Amino acid sequence: QAQLVESGGGLVRAGGSLRLSCEGSGDSFSRNAGGWYRQAPENQREMVAVITTNGTTDYTDSVKGRFTISRDSTKNMIYLQMNNLRPDDTAVYYCANGLTRYGSRWLALFASWGQGTQVTVSS
């Protein structure tokens, strides 16, 4: 399994921007779909954005038009550019690798996870 390390979280005011980075190691990282999940206090972890090996992207509805996921397979990196942040975006954001698609859903049954990075958006 890939080893993942996130960076780029922090505190920002509503309307601001942050860029999260996920660095992966291991041969499987560039061969798998990867993405970002988030978990707010007392909420379940939810998918935010996913990118496949050929660059196809998928987003949860609440971030469409505000967040952009990208990857650089030559550097084993996945990024999440977050613009126009809102207080309800506040959560711990996790990088995941090894996602699989089942119908319209993404499954993380066999995924590798990073340790998470805190994103806090103040009003």
N, C-alpha and C positions, 0 to 999 in steps of 0.2 A: 504494500500500500504506500501511497505517496505521503510524505511529510509536508505539512502546510504551515506557513507562518504569515499571519496577517499584520498589517500596519496601516496607519493613516487615520485612525479614529480620533475623536476629540470632542470639544465643546464648541458649538457654533450657534449663532442666532438664527432665528427663523428667516428664511430667504437666502441663507448662505449656502456655501458649497463645501464639500469634502471629497477627497479621492482616497478610496481604500485600495490597498495592494495586497495580493496574496502570492507569495513565492512558494513554489512547489519543488520537491526533490523526488527522485525516483523515476524509473523509466516509464511508468504508467501515466504520469501526470499529463503529458501532451497527447496521449491517446484516448483520453476520457473526456466526457462532458463535465464541466465544472460550473460552479456558481456561488452565489451568496444567499445565505439565509439570515434571518434575524429573530431574536427572541426578546420581547419586552417583559418586564416583571409581571408575573401572574398570567402570562399568555403562552400559548404553544409556539414552538419554533415554526416559522413560516418561510416559504421560498420567496426570495426577492427577485432574483434574476439568474438565468442559466445561459451558458454559451456552449455550443457543441464544438466538435473538432473542426467542422467546416465553417464555423462562424455564425451559424444560425442562433438567434437569441430569443429568449422568452422572458417575460416580465409579469409580476403580479400587477393587477390593475391599478393599484394605488400609487405605483411609481412610474407608470408609463408616461413618457414625455418629460420626466424629470431625471431619471437615472439612466445611465448607459453602461453596459457591461462590455468588456473587451478582453482580448487575451493576446499575449505575445508568446507563441510556442517556442521561439528560439531562446527565450529567456526563462521559460517555465513560469510565466506570470499571468495572473488574472487580475483585472482591475474593475473597480466600480466607481464611476464618476457620479456623484450625487449633487444635483443642483436644486435650487428652490426648496431647501429642506424645511420640513414642518415639525412641530413638536411631537406629532404622532409617529415620526420616524425614529424617535429615541428608542434605542435597543442595543443589545450586544449583537454585533454582526459576525457571522461565521463564514469562513470559506469552506467549500466542500468540493471534493473531486471524486469522480467515479459514479456520477448520477446516471440513472436510467429512466427512459420515458415509458410510461404505461398509459396508453390512451392520451388524455389531455393532462395527465399528472406526471410530475417528476418524483421518482423514488430514490431514497438515499440509503437503501438497505445495506449496501456494501461500500458506502462512501467513506473516504477519509475526511477528517475534520481538522480545522485549525483550532487554536485556543480561544479565539474570539477577540474582538476589539470593540470597545465601548464608543457609541456615538450618542451624544446628548445634544438635543436641539432646544434652545430656550426661546420662549415667546417674547 
